[in-house]
Amino acid sequence: MLDPASLYSYEGERPALVEPPLVVALSGFIDAGAAVRQTVEHLLATCRHEVVATFDVDQLHDYRARRPTMTFGGQNWLDVEPPRLRLLRVFDEEGSSLLMLSGPEPDVQWERFCAAVWRIVDELGVGLVTVLSAAPTAVPHTRPSGVTASASRPELLEGYRTWDVEAQVPGHASALLHLRGAQAGRDVISVLAHVPHYLAGSDYPDAAAVLVRTLSGATGVAVDVTALQEAAAVTRVEVDRQVSESPEAASVVTALEEQYDASGDEGRGTSAASAFLPTADEIAEEFERFLAKRDEDSGPE
């Protein structure tokens, strides 16, 4: 492995911190409803922040797979929006702070990337590491979003719902980071927000709001979620309108509501009612028409 330390550099002097919490919020593979992206955007829009370190994205990013946006001015190229993978320090109004690693999930060199992150953890004396993600689950948009968690030791899971199942899933850098930390005996917890299957491809601010509230509870850094709650209310009204125009969609939502009310926000289909629920593919098919219509209705003016 190439030297992990050469993947990142500090901005100015390395800060002297006392067991700061670190939140890992990478966009990419497991970010249903763009909940992680919206969480990062909300924190940066509402909280004072500063750059602590930057990663050399050129070593980690596949530009042909995820092409950056460039601006052409008619006679010349004017600008480019390069991907940025940064470690930020985010402050609340009382001066408390957390560290946040945000940006696109690395496409390559995952082991080296993970080693670099854990090196930073040691250099800055980080305490708890919280990894954020969001996944499509069998929950309705008419009920509050919830989260499930996994952690490197059981004590970290107090107060969290867990999924007591074993499954093989496609790997992603955030999960590998958690795994390597757990194997090294570090304190790391992964929090996964639940997003309705049928809205996984659209922005779902309700899930972002629950991620912000969760990280606030885990880190002690108070972040106002009013803007996300207002955006969630607007999304709810629009989806309600679309559902009301489709009997098929309404029946799917009703079935999901019955399961939710019977067993809570499990998102895993373990109740008896789940036997009568459609599969994820069937849910996606049922909602394809009204989501397409929603895109058309909200298209360019």
Steps between C-alpha positions, in 0.01 A plus 500: 500500500620851418548733795151600628639827636566624147125488424417805713644826627401734780393857439749697706576385852355171615228592754544400864175329596378288791330180382294670229220293344540417132205466263566322169250611235604370158261530208478222247388140511282490813328837513129438433296817477831692489463513878873507570563769238217711639635455852837637394345787308281590799793501743707719271210739439403542865825460697830680508771271368862488395714264294737287709644273229452416134546172314673467165187410304697437181630180658155377604244615243394342169422807291349299216255330732398823676583791277531847655291783360684751282378839379545606139453869423453486125860576408696340780480265799428709808488276805489149642339358814757242614409235756623587849566261785562705812521480876306790650452631850135598553394725790161551663383832647645412841846435358489121527639328193528177310721383218329399175656309214291570192521458126461227240569140595845405363487286189839338556761436771244430772746333736743787470219752547380321816853488635530874436178575686601294802839670496323837518288365785818423694667830413202706617410283799150428369258324733187349351474461120145511359443384142183623326309326223143459370329204335164425337275311743141383521366811676234749386562870449199570725690391812814648660835379374705288736851362523671173578857466618794264523810552711841363589377412850151446646523784752499755217159378382306602810184681389531391137291246308707231331446248221573156637549338161796368307531590133755547227482839328715694252792662675552873537781712641305613808428140598864403452604793717267372773628144461867595524430717802308225676776250426749738661286538813395859430169661592296533182126500440316499167157664485272418207194713425186335360366637172181374331589268211303703253672831587856372516589671172367841606613743767337394827567770761317316780779240506763776502325660797512176699872460418570852625304439819682170550848645456407786732408247766816298443739797499334759724520758222160670469381556143165658411301282256220747426596546135506124440166455675345769282641335186367165621152647541505629142613159372226327701229721346625435148528124545156489666356673196659252263389201708142626507495489119606134483290224661790256454742729681247569774458127566877457533524787748208361700670159526822663615311707757335188641836329538657810655217544750511130591873465552652847502765641269677171450558533129573129474168325437495268799134540594219275379366787294820501295395179329237700313728790409642539151871454445731798455491448123121493504487815711736674260286392204181625664652840566692538177212672324421756765866576572553560129201732500640677806828561313307636203293731720812638673708525182647816345259790488 
